[in-house]
């Protein structure tokens, strides 16, 4: 059976908020870095 890592909700919400702010402020480089951290597999 495969075990999955559980990530706390508040950590995910914070990272998504940082990504959203970077997009809204047109900080392309920072938004791309945040996206990579969010979409790690």
Secondary structure, 3 states (H helix, E strand, C coil): CCCCCCCCHHHHHHHHHHHHHHHHCCCHHHHHHHHHHHCCC
